Amino acid sequence: MGNQTSQWFALYYLDPLDRLIKEKMRVKHYIRYMDDGILVHESKEFLNEVKKEMEKKVAELKLEFNEKTQIFPIAEGVDFLGFRFYLTDTGKVIKRLRTSNKRRWKRRLRKFKKDYQNGDKSLREIGRSMASYSGHLKHGHTYKLKKKVLAGFVLTKKQKEEDGCSGDL
């Protein structure tokens, strides 16, 4: 989540942009968290107009958009907050972990396993980090991913007892 002041400044500093989008441009489907945002509208022309107005407002705030800022069909899927959102034909939203985040998570798990085997980390330390990942993963369609990836990281009851940990890992 980062520093509390960072969250407050994101709310305060980007409020003029939010007001432009919601009040002046009247975009119905808009969401922003910190510096990550999505606007949804059926008209590409309207979105281009909104983007131009947003660029002006952002320049006034002495900011700029990054290279990820783009307009594209929602059918391609949308990256937002570490997930890739897809809209099905029935209108259901599917939320999968972004590929780069999957790779990072798998690397981190391999490092945890190595650190545990070398005695550099306890199960309690690893468990705290895993709780954070678990909290993030529970917001998406990640059941099969967790089951597949964690299958190689199950410890025996004896290993858990030796480390004084009763949690699952």
N, CA, C and O of each residue as an XYZ file, in Angstrom:
676
protein
N       0.805     -1.193      0.000
C       0.000      0.000      0.000
C       0.843      1.249      0.000
O       0.394      2.304     -0.447
N       2.029      1.148      0.483
C       2.901      2.311      0.463
C       2.627      3.252      1.626
O       1.840      2.960      2.527
N       3.288      4.365      1.573
C       3.201      5.367      2.622
C       1.814      6.024      2.608
O       1.263      6.285      1.539
N       1.257      6.287      3.782
C      -0.058      6.929      3.897
C      -0.066      8.317      3.247
O      -1.060      8.717      2.642
N       1.041      9.043      3.376
C       1.073     10.376      2.767
C       1.018     10.280      1.248
O       0.453     11.161      0.600
N       1.594      9.231      0.668
C       1.528      9.051     -0.784
C       0.083      8.901     -1.238
O      -0.320      9.468     -2.254
N      -0.689      8.139     -0.482
C      -2.099      7.959     -0.817
C      -2.854      9.281     -0.702
O      -3.671      9.618     -1.559
N      -2.572     10.015      0.355
C      -3.248     11.284      0.560
C      -2.904     12.267     -0.569
O      -3.787     12.935     -1.108
N      -1.613     12.347     -0.919
C      -1.205     13.253     -1.995
C      -1.813     12.852     -3.337
O      -2.166     13.719     -4.137
N      -1.940     11.549     -3.592
C      -2.567     11.103     -4.843
C      -4.021     11.570     -4.898
O      -4.501     12.005     -5.945
N      -4.707     11.480     -3.784
C      -6.098     11.955     -3.733
C      -6.164     13.466     -3.907
O      -6.954     13.976     -4.702
N      -5.338     14.167     -3.166
C      -5.360     15.626     -3.176
C      -4.866     16.202     -4.509
O      -5.521     17.054     -5.109
N      -3.721     15.732     -4.952
C      -3.072     16.323     -6.112
C      -3.807     16.013     -7.414
O      -3.840     16.842     -8.324
N      -4.394     14.823     -7.504
C      -5.081     14.442     -8.740
C      -6.586     14.719     -8.700
O      -7.296     14.369     -9.642
N      -7.079     15.335     -7.637
C      -8.495     15.679     -7.556
C      -8.962     16.527     -8.745
O     -10.049     16.272     -9.263
N      -8.191     17.525     -9.203
C      -8.643     18.289    -10.373
C      -8.839     17.413    -11.620
O      -9.733     17.671    -12.426
N      -8.007     16.383    -11.773
C      -8.168     15.467    -12.906
C      -9.448     14.651    -12.745
O     -10.198     14.469    -13.704
N      -9.695     14.162    -11.534
C     -10.926     13.405    -11.272
C     -12.153     14.255    -11.571
O     -13.113     13.787    -12.182
N     -12.110     15.500    -11.136
C     -13.251     16.399    -11.350
C     -13.468     16.681    -12.843
O     -14.606     16.752    -13.306
N     -12.380     16.841    -13.583
C     -12.492     17.042    -15.024
C     -13.206     15.855    -15.662
O     -14.138     16.023    -16.448
N     -12.758     14.669    -15.315
C     -13.294     13.455    -15.935
C     -14.753     13.224    -15.540
O     -15.592     12.965    -16.403
N     -15.059     13.314    -14.257
C     -16.407     12.995    -13.784
C     -17.405     14.138    -13.956
O     -18.544     13.908    -14.359
N     -16.987     15.368    -13.653
C     -17.931     16.480    -13.644
C     -18.013     17.229    -14.969
O     -19.108     17.514    -15.455
N     -16.865     17.547    -15.554
C     -16.887     18.310    -16.802
C     -17.137     17.406    -18.009
O     -17.996     17.700    -18.840
N     -16.383     16.300    -18.106
C     -16.504     15.413    -19.266
C     -17.621     14.369    -19.079
O     -18.033     13.714    -20.036
N     -18.091     14.230    -17.863
C     -19.201     13.323    -17.518
C     -18.965     11.869    -17.958
O     -19.850     11.223    -18.518
N     -17.762     11.381    -17.693
C     -17.443      9.981    -17.986
C     -18.087      9.135    -16.892
O     -17.775      9.291    -15.712
N     -18.978      8.249    -17.288
C     -19.739      7.455    -16.325
C     -18.894      6.344    -15.702
O     -18.993      6.087    -14.502
N     -18.071      5.695    -16.506
C     -17.287      4.544    -16.038
C     -15.812      4.933    -15.919
O     -15.052      4.870    -16.886
N     -15.439      5.333    -14.721
C     -14.076      5.804    -14.447
C     -13.651      5.294    -13.082
O     -14.407      5.357    -12.113
N     -12.424      4.786    -13.026
C     -11.861      4.350    -11.755
C     -10.390      4.724    -11.741
O      -9.695      4.626    -12.752
N      -9.926      5.158    -10.564
C      -8.511      5.485    -10.416
C      -8.058      5.045     -9.039
O      -8.754      5.249     -8.044
N      -6.883      4.439     -8.995
C      -6.216      4.163     -7.735
C      -4.800      4.690     -7.875
O      -4.038      4.222     -8.722
N      -4.447      5.661     -7.050
C      -3.145      6.326     -7.102
C      -2.951      6.906     -8.512
O      -3.688      7.810     -8.906
N      -1.972      6.401     -9.276
C      -1.726      6.947    -10.610
C      -2.178      5.991    -11.709
O      -1.792      6.158    -12.865
N      -2.982      5.002    -11.369
C      -3.456      3.997    -12.311
C      -4.955      4.192    -12.497
O      -5.701      4.180    -11.518
N      -5.408      4.370    -13.731
C      -6.828      4.623    -13.944
C      -7.360      4.024    -15.221
O      -6.607      3.706    -16.141
N      -8.686      3.872    -15.266
C      -9.370      3.311    -16.439
C     -10.615      4.149    -16.703
O     -11.341      4.514    -15.780
N     -10.847      4.444    -17.971
C     -12.083      5.074    -18.423
C     -12.691      4.135    -19.460
O     -11.986      3.624    -20.330
N     -13.997      3.911    -19.366
C     -14.670      3.034    -20.324
C     -15.799      3.826    -20.973
O     -16.621      4.441    -20.294
N     -15.819      3.797    -22.304
C     -16.879      4.470    -23.068
C     -16.978      3.795    -24.419
O     -15.984      3.286    -24.938
N     -18.174      3.786    -24.995
C     -18.364      3.100    -26.282
C     -17.806      3.876    -27.473
O     -17.618      3.298    -28.544
N     -17.536      5.179    -27.309
C     -17.069      6.009    -28.419
C     -15.566      6.292    -28.321
O     -15.092      6.915    -27.371
N     -14.840      5.819    -29.325
C     -13.401      6.078    -29.369
C     -13.131      7.573    -29.558
O     -12.180      8.111    -28.991
N     -13.972      8.242    -30.356
C     -13.812      9.672    -30.594
C     -13.962     10.452    -29.282
O     -13.181     11.360    -28.997
N     -14.978     10.085    -28.489
C     -15.184     10.746    -27.201
C     -13.976     10.520    -26.296
O     -13.515     11.453    -25.639
N     -13.462      9.302    -26.255
C     -12.299      9.005    -25.413
C     -11.072      9.793    -25.864
O     -10.286     10.234    -25.025
N     -10.893      9.979    -27.173
C      -9.783     10.801    -27.666
C      -9.930     12.247    -27.200
O      -8.947     12.885    -26.823
N     -11.152     12.759    -27.226
C     -11.416     14.122    -26.748
C     -11.108     14.230    -25.248
O     -10.478     15.190    -24.804
N     -11.557     13.241    -24.480
C     -11.300     13.233    -23.038
C      -9.795     13.160    -22.772
O      -9.281     13.842    -21.886
N      -9.101     12.336    -23.540
C      -7.651     12.186    -23.355
C      -6.942     13.521    -23.595
O      -6.031     13.877    -22.847
N      -7.346     14.258    -24.624
C      -6.738     15.568    -24.894
C      -6.961     16.527    -23.725
O      -6.045     17.239    -23.314
N      -8.184     16.542    -23.191
C      -8.489     17.402    -22.037
C      -7.685     16.970    -20.809
O      -7.198     17.807    -20.049
N      -7.555     15.669    -20.628
C      -6.779     15.151    -19.500
C      -5.311     15.552    -19.624
O      -4.684     15.926    -18.633
N      -4.757     15.475    -20.845
C      -3.355     15.850    -21.056
C      -3.130     17.317    -20.722
O      -2.096     17.674    -20.157
N      -4.096     18.176    -21.069
C      -3.988     19.592    -20.712
C      -3.978     19.774    -19.193
O      -3.159     20.514    -18.647
N      -4.906     19.084    -18.524
C      -5.020     19.215    -17.066
C      -3.768     18.670    -16.373
O      -3.278     19.258    -15.409
N      -3.265     17.564    -16.863
C      -2.060     16.957    -16.277
C      -0.857     17.881    -16.479
O      -0.011     17.996    -15.592
N      -0.776     18.538    -17.635
C       0.317     19.490    -17.887
C       0.229     20.673    -16.923
O       1.253     21.160    -16.442
N      -0.996     21.138    -16.639
C      -1.178     22.219    -15.658
C      -0.647     21.806    -14.288
O      -0.129     22.634    -13.539
N      -0.780     20.521    -13.967
C      -0.313     20.000    -12.683
C       1.178     19.646    -12.711
O       1.722     19.110    -11.746
N       1.830     19.963    -13.851
C       3.253     19.677    -14.055
C       3.554     18.169    -13.976
O       4.549     17.734    -13.397
N       2.642     17.397    -14.587
C       2.784     15.947    -14.680
C       2.670     15.551    -16.137
O       2.401     16.389    -16.998
N       2.876     14.266    -16.414
C       2.680     13.753    -17.771
C       2.270     12.294    -17.688
O       2.558     11.602    -16.711
N       1.591     11.843    -18.732
C       1.199     10.442    -18.813
C       2.399      9.598    -19.231
O       3.309     10.086    -19.901
N       2.392      8.332    -18.833
C       3.458      7.429    -19.284
C       3.058      6.759    -20.597
O       1.984      7.024    -21.136
N       3.914      5.905    -21.096
C       3.694      5.279    -22.402
C       2.536      4.288    -22.391
O       2.066      3.894    -23.458
N       2.064      3.875    -21.219
C       0.957      2.927    -21.140
C      -0.389      3.580    -21.437
O      -1.374      2.877    -21.663
N      -0.448      4.895    -21.439
C      -1.707      5.597    -21.672
C      -2.130      5.396    -23.113
O      -1.446      5.833    -24.039
N      -3.270      4.729    -23.300
C      -3.724      4.410    -24.648
C      -5.222      4.154    -24.669
O      -5.850      3.959    -23.628
N      -5.778      4.158    -25.868
C      -7.188      3.854    -26.076
C      -7.238      2.588    -26.921
O      -6.612      2.508    -27.979
N      -7.989      1.598    -26.443
C      -8.094      0.331    -27.174
C      -9.396     -0.366    -26.800
O     -10.009     -0.035    -25.785
N      -9.820     -1.327    -27.614
C     -11.058     -2.064    -27.310
C     -10.910     -2.861    -26.018
O      -9.879     -3.486    -25.772
N     -11.947     -2.828    -25.210
C     -11.911     -3.525    -23.928
C     -11.794     -5.037    -24.116
O     -11.373     -5.742    -23.198
N     -12.160     -5.538    -25.289
C     -12.077     -6.977    -25.563
C     -10.636     -7.493    -25.487
O     -10.414     -8.684    -25.271
N      -9.655     -6.597    -25.663
C      -8.244     -6.989    -25.581
C      -7.800     -7.244    -24.139
O      -6.737     -7.823    -23.914
N      -8.593     -6.825    -23.175
C      -8.219     -6.967    -21.771
C      -7.521     -5.706    -21.300
O      -6.931     -4.973    -22.093
N      -7.595     -5.462    -19.997
C      -7.052     -4.239    -19.417
C      -6.160     -4.582    -18.229
O      -6.573     -5.321    -17.335
N      -4.936     -4.046    -18.215
C      -4.045     -4.189    -17.059
C      -4.399     -3.124    -16.035
O      -4.461     -1.936    -16.352
N      -4.635     -3.570    -14.781
C      -4.972     -2.617    -13.727
C      -4.660     -3.250    -12.383
O      -5.162     -4.330    -12.073
N      -3.835     -2.586    -11.582
C      -3.503     -3.004    -10.225
C      -2.971     -4.433    -10.139
O      -3.329     -5.181     -9.229
N      -2.121     -4.805    -11.083
C      -1.477     -6.117    -11.031
C      -2.290     -7.244    -11.630
O      -1.857     -8.396    -11.623
N      -3.465     -6.925    -12.149
C      -4.316     -7.939    -12.761
C      -4.602     -7.578    -14.210
O      -4.439     -6.429    -14.621
N      -5.026     -8.566    -14.971
C      -5.487     -8.359    -16.336
C      -6.979     -8.654    -16.329
O      -7.381     -9.777    -16.024
N      -7.806     -7.668    -16.659
C      -9.260     -7.802    -16.656
C      -9.729     -8.113    -18.071
O      -9.320     -7.469    -19.037
N     -10.607     -9.124    -18.171
C     -11.198     -9.507    -19.453
C     -12.712     -9.459    -19.314
O     -13.260     -9.778    -18.259
N     -13.378     -9.061    -20.382
C     -14.834     -9.035    -20.415
C     -15.295    -10.167    -21.318
O     -14.913    -10.220    -22.487
N     -16.115    -11.075    -20.788
C     -16.608    -12.193    -21.590
C     -17.795    -11.746    -22.437
O     -18.305    -10.637    -22.272
N     -18.227    -12.612    -23.338
C     -19.383    -12.314    -24.187
C     -20.655    -12.110    -23.379
O     -21.563    -11.398    -23.807
N     -20.719    -12.738    -22.208
C     -21.904    -12.625    -21.358
C     -21.860    -11.385    -20.472
O     -22.832    -11.087    -19.778
N     -20.742    -10.658    -20.488
C     -20.602     -9.459    -19.674
C     -19.901     -9.705    -18.347
O     -19.730     -8.781    -17.551
N     -19.500    -10.936    -18.108
C     -18.786    -11.262    -16.870
C     -17.344    -10.762    -16.973
O     -16.721    -10.853    -18.030
N     -16.824    -10.234    -15.869
C     -15.447     -9.743    -15.822
C     -14.571    -10.824    -15.197
O     -14.846    -11.296    -14.093
N     -13.519    -11.211    -15.908
C     -12.545    -12.185    -15.417
C     -11.281    -11.427    -15.054
O     -10.798    -10.602    -15.829
N     -10.747    -11.709    -13.877
C      -9.572    -10.999    -13.365
C      -8.459    -12.010    -13.121
O      -8.540    -12.822    -12.199
N      -7.414    -11.957    -13.955
C      -6.283    -12.872    -13.807
C      -5.032    -12.088    -13.443
O      -4.878    -10.922    -13.808
N      -4.144    -12.753    -12.718
C      -2.894    -12.115    -12.331
C      -2.078    -11.799    -13.586
O      -1.955    -12.638    -14.479
N      -1.529    -10.604    -13.649
C      -0.702    -10.182    -14.784
C       0.492    -11.127    -14.915
O       1.056    -11.550    -13.906
N       0.882    -11.459    -16.140
C       1.962    -12.415    -16.408
C       3.256    -12.027    -15.706
O       3.922    -12.886    -15.128
N       3.625    -10.752    -15.746
C       4.858    -10.320    -15.089
C       4.778    -10.545    -13.578
O       5.783    -10.868    -12.945
N       3.591    -10.374    -13.004
C       3.426    -10.615    -11.567
C       3.502    -12.101    -11.232
O       4.001    -12.479    -10.172
N       3.002    -12.952    -12.148
C       3.128    -14.402    -11.942
C       4.595    -14.792    -11.874
O       5.010    -15.531    -10.981
N       5.378    -14.290    -12.824
C       6.820    -14.615    -12.852
C       7.511    -14.133    -11.577
O       8.312    -14.858    -10.989
N       7.203    -12.922    -11.158
C       7.808    -12.358     -9.952
C       7.433    -13.191     -8.723
O       8.275    -13.455     -7.865
N       6.171    -13.601     -8.645
C       5.695    -14.404     -7.527
C       6.399    -15.765     -7.489
O       6.816    -16.218     -6.423
N       6.530    -16.408     -8.638
C       7.204    -17.711     -8.712
C       8.672    -17.587     -8.303
O       9.189    -18.434     -7.575
N       9.347    -16.526     -8.774
C      10.750    -16.297     -8.378
C      10.869    -16.114     -6.875
O      11.764    -16.666     -6.235
N       9.946    -15.327     -6.322
C       9.968    -15.075     -4.886
C       9.763    -16.377     -4.102
O      10.427    -16.600     -3.089
N       8.849    -17.236     -4.564
C       8.610    -18.515     -3.884
C       9.845    -19.414     -3.936
O      10.180    -20.076     -2.955
N      10.519    -19.432     -5.089
C      11.753    -20.239     -5.196
C      12.808    -19.715     -4.222
O      13.522    -20.495     -3.592
N      12.899    -18.404     -4.106
C      13.861    -17.815     -3.170
C      13.492    -18.146     -1.726
O      14.367    -18.456     -0.918
N      12.207    -18.081     -1.402
C      11.768    -18.454     -0.059
C      12.167    -19.888      0.263
O      12.664    -20.177      1.351
N      11.942    -20.787     -0.704
C      12.261    -22.202     -0.482
C      13.759    -22.378     -0.239
O      14.169    -23.103      0.668
N      14.562    -21.713     -1.049
C      16.020    -21.788     -0.903
C      16.452    -21.198      0.445
O      17.266    -21.790      1.154
N      15.905    -20.037      0.790
C      16.242    -19.394      2.066
C      15.847    -20.266      3.248
O      16.566    -20.331      4.245
N      14.704    -20.935      3.137
C      14.263    -21.816      4.217
C      15.203    -23.016      4.355
O      15.596    -23.382      5.462
N      15.561    -23.626      3.212
C      16.451    -24.794      3.231
C      17.831    -24.431      3.772
O      18.470    -25.251      4.430
N      18.296    -23.215      3.503
C      19.604    -22.754      3.989
C      19.546    -22.245      5.424
O      20.580    -21.952      6.023
N      18.338    -22.139      5.978
C      18.190    -21.632      7.337
C      18.238    -20.114      7.433
O      18.360    -19.564      8.528
N      18.144    -19.435      6.294
C      18.188    -17.964      6.287
C      16.857    -17.326      6.670
O      16.829    -16.182      7.123
N      15.752    -18.055      6.494
C      14.418    -17.540      6.829
C      13.638    -18.623      7.557
O      13.785    -19.813      7.277
N      12.808    -18.191      8.493
C      11.928    -19.122      9.193
C      10.586    -19.183      8.468
O      10.285    -18.346      7.618
N       9.792    -20.183      8.817
C       8.454    -20.278      8.235
C       7.605    -19.076      8.630
O       6.768    -18.621      7.850
N       7.815    -18.567      9.825
C       7.048    -17.396     10.269
C       7.324    -16.192      9.361
O       6.399    -15.487      8.957
N       8.595    -15.966      9.046
C       8.957    -14.839      8.159
C       8.353    -15.040      6.769
O       7.784    -14.119      6.184
N       8.487    -16.243      6.262
C       7.939    -16.545      4.938
C       6.417    -16.433      4.970
O       5.806    -15.920      4.032
N       5.813    -16.913      6.049
C       4.360    -16.868      6.193
C       3.800    -15.463      6.141
O       2.722    -15.242      5.588
N       4.525    -14.502      6.717
C       4.059    -13.104      6.675
C       4.035    -12.593      5.231
O       3.083    -11.932      4.817
N       5.082    -12.901      4.477
C       5.102    -12.472      3.078
C       4.027    -13.186      2.270
O       3.376    -12.588      1.414
N       3.851    -14.467      2.553
C       2.844    -15.241      1.823
C       1.437    -14.714      2.109
O       0.580    -14.730      1.225
N       1.193    -14.250      3.328
C      -0.117    -13.699      3.668
C      -0.420    -12.470      2.810
O      -1.559    -12.260      2.394
N       0.604    -11.666      2.553
C       0.440    -10.488      1.707
C       0.091    -10.904      0.276
O      -0.836    -10.360     -0.324
N       0.833    -11.862     -0.263
C       0.543    -12.362     -1.613
C      -0.857    -12.956     -1.670
O      -1.610    -12.700     -2.610
N      -1.200    -13.742     -0.669
C      -2.509    -14.393     -0.628
C      -3.626    -13.355     -0.635
O      -4.639    -13.531     -1.312
N      -3.441    -12.284      0.111
C      -4.427    -11.212      0.138
C      -4.630    -10.588     -1.230
O      -5.759    -10.274     -1.608
N      -3.550    -10.407     -1.973
C      -3.645     -9.836     -3.316
C      -4.283    -10.835     -4.277
O      -5.153    -10.473     -5.068
N      -3.848    -12.090     -4.205
C      -4.326    -13.110     -5.134
C      -5.804    -13.430     -4.962
O      -6.464    -13.823     -5.924
N      -6.331    -13.271     -3.761
C      -7.730    -13.637     -3.534
C      -8.703    -12.726     -4.287
O      -9.891    -13.034     -4.376
N      -8.216    -11.621     -4.821
C      -9.081    -10.699     -5.554
C      -9.246    -11.081     -7.023
O      -9.988    -10.420     -7.750
N      -8.571    -12.131     -7.466
C      -8.663    -12.528     -8.865
C      -9.005    -13.998     -9.023
O      -9.176    -14.722     -8.042
N      -9.102    -14.422    -10.265
C      -9.344    -15.822    -10.601
C      -7.999    -16.543    -10.562
O      -7.367    -16.752    -11.598
N      -7.570    -16.920     -9.363
C      -6.205    -17.454     -9.189
C      -6.171    -18.823     -8.512
O      -5.095    -19.286     -8.135
N      -7.308    -19.478     -8.348
C      -7.348    -20.754     -7.630
C      -6.395    -21.770     -8.254
O      -5.564    -22.352     -7.556
N      -6.510    -21.986     -9.564
C      -5.657    -22.976    -10.247
C      -4.193    -22.567    -10.194
O      -3.321    -23.418    -10.017
N      -3.914    -21.290    -10.343
C      -2.538    -20.801    -10.268
C      -1.939    -21.097     -8.898
O      -0.832    -21.627     -8.808
N      -2.663    -20.758     -7.830
C      -2.158    -21.012     -6.477
C      -1.941    -22.505     -6.250
O      -0.926    -22.915     -5.687
N      -2.897    -23.306     -6.691
C      -2.810    -24.758     -6.495
C      -1.582    -25.324     -7.217
O      -0.850    -26.138     -6.656
N      -1.364    -24.894     -8.449
C      -0.235    -25.395     -9.250
C       1.106    -24.934     -8.675
O       2.016    -25.742     -8.492
N       1.224    -23.660     -8.396
C       2.496    -23.094     -7.949
C       2.848    -23.538     -6.531
O       4.005    -23.852     -6.251
N       1.873    -23.565     -5.646
C       2.145    -23.915     -4.255
C       2.329    -25.413     -4.029
O       2.792    -25.820     -2.964
N       1.975    -26.237     -5.014
C       2.111    -27.689     -4.859
C       3.547    -28.090     -4.524
O       3.756    -29.050     -3.782
N       4.524    -27.386     -5.048
C       5.921    -27.702     -4.794
C       6.464    -27.102     -3.506
O       7.652    -27.233     -3.211
N       5.602    -26.445     -2.738
C       6.072    -25.750     -1.541
C       5.399    -26.228     -0.259
O       5.443    -25.539      0.760
N       4.782    -27.394     -0.306
C       4.129    -27.932      0.877
C       5.185    -28.575      1.762
O       5.998    -29.372      1.294
N       5.170    -28.227      3.041
C       6.131    -28.766      4.004
C       5.483    -29.873      4.822
O       4.262    -29.912      4.978
N       6.295    -30.752      5.331
C       5.785    -31.825      6.177
C       5.419    -31.275      7.541
O       5.839    -30.182      7.921
N       4.622    -32.055      8.277
C       4.229    -31.662      9.625
C       5.461    -31.519     10.512
O       5.529    -30.624     11.354
N       6.438    -32.411     10.315
C       7.668    -32.378     11.112
C       8.430    -31.064     10.862
O       8.914    -30.440     11.807
N       8.538    -30.642      9.576
C       9.236    -29.399      9.259
C       8.539    -28.208      9.911
O       9.200    -27.298     10.412
N       7.225    -28.210      9.907
C       6.467    -27.115     10.518
C       6.707    -27.075     12.027
O       6.921    -26.012     12.609
N       6.666    -28.268     12.653
C       6.875    -28.340     14.103
C       8.278    -27.881     14.491
O       8.462    -27.191     15.494
N       9.266    -28.273     13.684
C      10.650    -27.875     13.961
C      10.805    -26.357     13.907
O      11.616    -25.783     14.634
N      10.019    -25.710     13.037
C      10.131    -24.267     12.897
C       9.132    -23.531     13.791
O       9.122    -22.301     13.836
N       8.289    -24.290     14.505
C       7.321    -23.652     15.407
C       6.217    -22.936     14.683
O       5.742    -21.897     15.141
N       5.796    -23.484     13.543
C       4.777    -22.836     12.731
C       3.648    -23.820     12.480
O       3.897    -24.989     12.185
N       2.407    -23.357     12.594
C       1.274    -24.252     12.367
C       0.536    -23.898     11.087
O      -0.367    -24.634     10.688
N       0.882    -22.815     10.436
C       0.188    -22.368      9.228
C       0.511    -23.214      8.018
O       1.483    -23.970      8.018
N      -0.311    -23.085      6.980
C      -0.092    -23.810      5.729
C       0.925    -23.093      4.875
O       0.900    -21.867      4.758
N       1.816    -23.854      4.281
C       2.763    -23.321      3.308
C       3.210    -24.456      2.438
O       4.018    -24.258      1.531
